[in-house]
Amino acid sequence: MSVFVDETTKVVVQGISPSSQGLYHGLRNRAYGTQVVAGTNPKRGGDVVEGIPVFASVAEAVAETGANASFISVPPRFAAEAIVEAAEAGVPFVVCITEGIPAHDEARVYNLLVRDFPGTRLLGPNCPGIISAGKCNIGITSGDIALPGGPVGLVSRSGTVFYQALYELTQKGIGQTTGVGIGGDPVPGTSFTDVLAAFEADPETRAVLMIGEIGGSAEEQAADFIKDHMTKPVVAYIAGVTAPPGRKMGHAGAIISGTHGTAKAKMDALSAAGVVVAQNPTEAGEKMAGIVRDLG
Amino acid sequence: MDLYEYQGKQYFARFGIPTSPGAPADTVDEAVAVADRIGYPVVVKAQVKVGGRGKAGGIKLAGDSAEVRAHASAILGMDIKGHTVGRVWIERSSDIAHEYYASFTLDRSAKKHLCMVSAKGGVDIEEVAATDPGAIARCHIDPVDGLTADTAAALVAEAGLHEEARAQAAELLVKLYTCYVEGDCDLAEINPLILTTDGRVHALDAKVTLDDSAAFRHPEWEEFAATETLDPRERLAKEKGLQYVGLDGFVGIIANGAGLAMSTCDVVEQVGGKPANFLDIGGGANAAQMANALEVISSDENVRAIFINIFGGITRGEEVANGIVEALGRVEIAAPIVIRLDGTNAEEGRAILAGRASDRLVSVPTMIEAARRATELAQGATR
């Protein structure tokens, strides 16, 4: 089994036009086998782009096609509005890859979903998306780096280290149930803890690889969850082991202030929770290979 | 982007937050003119984006124009923790009865805004938090609901602000929240927030960090960006839209995504190298962006080898390869380049690079091997 999405998931791509990122990645997702059933564009309702019917709104797309997931890659200034539109249309799973959404927009949308749209899960923003190996790929992950069949669930804050980790597993012949990129922004819609809980509940996921990075306290919260609720083995790598303190490393998520949020603090918390901690993505793959071998 | 104190105060003024009358000055004569205009006594304050200015002698009281002249000439050009003072802020001196603290920031673990108010202001608030946590009143604010006047009033009372300060402080707090939200701040902090001997509450300092992601809806931020002082390498990178942090090693790093860039630094360090920088070319980077990145890295004379680590998702391998080829034609790159390319359209990219392969441009299949190779090449070049 996979978590959050599978071969029955029907995707609507929000903000589709012949030259959009949404179309480019939507077509790649479709080529992977994902059911891309609709696109939206307020000015192009009624069009068909590359065989994908376009609707003026998400609500129409849902009513006409039964879409139950949405994919958002619109520019930052339109992203918050797009997420809310999907939630209002009752879409249960929304993937937003947009990078550079203002933090205040993210905080407002997150809390709006929690309060008014508890049936909608937002993945991202600023994330690579989700891939259920062999079944469904929503987002920008190159599908050929994932290997179907399990038994590993992958969750990552960083996008490109997510790819690296998938690749390390695949190279070693270790399959994945689902890879989930939660994104590196300050207020992600889906947290490590949400994904870890889903993997713990998924019978086909037998071990979890978690990729964190410096800054914030999401990894420490994950460590608490793992200690109290996880029975499955977890391997973790935290990017930024050698990052200097007080510097913003690229995105809002990755900043260390004082000793809080350092890679060491996170690695210590995870080790104390029984997690096998690796020093780099390659070592994480090797340690996971050992665990999978022992699972038999 | 962090603002200077004077910019923070100017930003506060847009939202009606009271501050002392004052103006910035870049020369001694300007400082005297400002002081004469606003009236004595005044405070001459060094404008640097670093704490501890007072202890370093960067904040002085002046009773007349001769004193302003003396202090401004001492402070302008002064070095405070590696920051050279190029501008002072002159403001009317306040008669302080009490010093408080107020701030808004995002609490990432609670996913809500956090307001902190304390009657113990004017000192390092982190020290207060460590030694006397009860002295700070805290309240999480749901961004959907915002901060109400009632909540603000309850907070200033809970923090133990003096009775005569509370009504004004609560009103100021609501304005500060508006500034924080509508002004797209990551941090809006006043320390100290003061009650004057004649019963007025206002901001004596301003610490504001703006959310760079919101710049598209704040054209007024351009004047702040213009005064930003960066390391020359960082300025060049910023102009080209690259995320760059200068480090002190000798292996130049280019990667796509902040996580992979950090991870690349980690691996280089683990195989015995030292990263010269962190550089994230971002998602969806094209050929021109890769060429820009190589240009920035090449401007750092400490770089002995360059490690390009790309795992394409939204970034396409052929674009990366074309960018490298373009850069080789455009910029003189002294250091050898080691590249590792995987992910979206990696094969197309590798094919393009294969046509250019030499001892100056080496393709390596894995991240660890590439880190080793780049480190070896860099160390060979240093010897």
Interface residues (C-beta under 8 A of the other chain):
Chain A: Q21 H25 P76 R77 I97 E99 G100 I101 P102 A103 H104 A107 R108 Y110 N111 L112 R115 P128 G139 I140 T141 S142 I145 S156 R157 S158 G159 T160 V161 F162 Y163 Q164 Y167 G184 P186 V187 I211 E213 I214 G216 S217 A218 Q221 Y237 A239 G240 V241 T242 A243 P244 R247 K248 M249 G250 H251 A252 G253 A254 G258 Q279 N280 P281 T282
Chain B: L106 R108 S109 K111 K112 H113 E126 D142 P143 V144 V181 D184 D186 D211 S213 A214 F216 R217 Q243 V245 L247 A255 N256 G257 A258 G259 L260 A261 M262 S263 C265 D266 V267 E269 Q270 P275 F278 D280 G282 G283 G284 F311 G312 G313 I314 D342 G343 T344 A346 T366 M367 I368
